[in-house]
């Protein structure tokens, strides 16, 4: 039983949107920025995206090659472990399903790696099935560097730290390997609906 | 104290308000007695949870302002006009009442007194709070690393911990503080009077040959500006750790 805070009423939202908000989250209208270090800035001419690790041959796309892959625009709700959720956000990107097409791998785990050294780990199953994208547009505009541009991973069904900003590739691995925040006290999987914020949640 | 960043499962605990300190017109410190507090590192935060009588709950994160050496846990909270939790913590909550919290959280934006590199702290507004935990940790341990703080506030009335910072500077603890006031300045003000810029950073920051440890905390635009200026001046991005406060802390 939680402790009742005398005199606390809170600011409640209507239940329609409330049912889309995971426990402990609140809806915001702006788009807060959280990152652990300076924003990296890499020219598109030097940018590439790679799939490495447990596959026959690593695959790499230049920016132009990447942009020629079929992309899609999706509207999703996003949930940050720092308690804010943002509903109906619009992103354009290439689904990881598309990126992994034709890739033969026995790997069950993946690590997304990024400019600036950030990493995050996910089961491959969380990346497949058109529920994860390499997003390069937000709301119809090129993705701001602050929000992870030129491209970031987008995995909206997990807390947003899994949606790695400035992503440059995915390493397919037989073993699970905790990423940056996962090594710093945050939950290994990060399902907002099960409120998996921190170690042991 | 300060045994580890995060140990196992973080459970909700009750902290009792031992003291409320009004720091500025909008900011108060809550000094909490937390009986089973596991200890924390300077720079970490906690989650606070409020529950209404009908079971409705709201959670927010707040930085810890107290040093790991302190017996009590101090949170410094800015009251946001449209906030949900902060107006309760700053305004409704009284001394002797209790509040639910769990922590400490975060293992990256932390500084330990054993680190010998010079320390550069850059704070905007209530972004000073986790940096103050580091400054207090530094003072409590008489740490050897020299510290420079660049602290941006709107006006002199908005400067959190003003007297304590002045005292620590005067006590020759190895702390030097540069204030900038961006909106209004009192008569005879001798600090900076503008938003953070390259010239200011060049005057306050350690030369890059010193390879300092850098912690920057504040609103997003402030953190972006400060970190970009340092990287442009030749700082290795890996030296710089950031924490950002949006307008939506609540």
Interface residues (C-beta under 8 A of the other chain):
Chain A: X2 X3 X4 X5 X6 X7 X8 X9 X10 X11 X12 X23 X24 X26 X28 X30 X32 X33 X34 X35 X36 X37 X38 X39 X40 X82 X83 X84 X116 X117 X146 X180 X181 X183 X184 X185 X197 X198 X199 X200 X201
Chain B: X5 X6 X8 X9 X10 X12 X14 X47 X49 X50 X51 X52 X53 X55 X56 X57 X58 X59 X60 X61 X84 X88 X92 X93 X97 X98 X99 X100 X105 X106 X107 X108 X109 X220 X224 X227 X228 X230 X231 X237 X238 X240 X241 X242 X243 X244 X246 X247 X248 X250
